[in-house]
């Protein structure tokens, strides 16, 4: 019993942080008075906990908002947030209660994830069937409605605090905003990038862009035909890319939604990581290799992979939010 924590959560070497800024952190829990929490029957308002990483030095910096995947946590991409903040960004990570494995709010209250939600996520995540695909479509609309409402509330709250010049929020340049997320959080980020006019660039870390579903007909989802309006980077493992192409060949009337969006976007790019698994786009394979292996990792070295992911994320946002650097190096490397 004494050895179990060390086996599940061994010591590990943290990814390299390349920026010159000293990073400070802060956590808030904000209540959305416009929404009732639907995962309980007590009638309380939905509350969102948000963790911030930001440069200690004075100045104004672009804002980047992160959304974790299904059953992820607020620190799923801790190293990515640290890397961004050290290089001159204010980063906000949202914990989506009941969609997260757990959430500890600013007062220490812990909320455990909803197991029915987890079951729904994995229920039809397998072979294609029209019934399963329709269930997935219907559930995805619910998930996206909840997630986008969460992110909209957090963004609006942050921007209101910038306007009021509260605390460290004065460091935020509200004219430069990027979004990124992992898995379902990536889908959420992509959807907000379409819906809002104050977002400059989006990164999707291996998330199926479910927000693009507008209908379901003849056994398949119908996709949004409006061109995607802002730069979006689609980061995938080689396995996902290969599976999408295989399904495309098996189903002539179907196309993977991410690639459909890509063909109809003003600026779409994809980066494919070889030998990576779904969780390799987060810190989990370093924090708990045993747990991550159960959930899906590749053969790639965990630390090296997330450092490469962090480099990609930083380079992309530097280019689109700060007008710095070039994307040619990414194109040559990945």
FENBEL-V638921 format. One record per run of one state. SS is the DSSP state (a for helix, b for strand, c for the rest). FROM is the first residue (numbers start at 1). TO is the last residue. Records with the same first field share a line. If there is no record, write none. Layout:
SS=FROM-TO ; FROM-TO
//
This chain:
c=1-3 ; 9-22 ; 37-44 ; 56-60 ; 68-77 ; 87-88 ; 96-101 ; 105-109 ; 113-114 ; 124-129 ; 164-166 ; 183-183 ; 196-200 ; 206-209 ; 218-219 ; 224-227 ; 229-230 ; 251-256 ; 264-264 ; 266-267 ; 274-277 ; 282-283 ; 288-288 ; 296-301 ; 323-327 ; 334-334
a=4-8 ; 78-86 ; 115-123 ; 130-163 ; 167-171 ; 184-195 ; 210-212 ; 238-250 ; 257-263 ; 278-281 ; 284-287 ; 289-295 ; 302-322 ; 328-333
b=23-36 ; 45-55 ; 61-67 ; 89-95 ; 102-104 ; 110-112 ; 172-182 ; 201-205 ; 213-217 ; 220-223 ; 228-228 ; 231-237 ; 265-265 ; 268-273
//
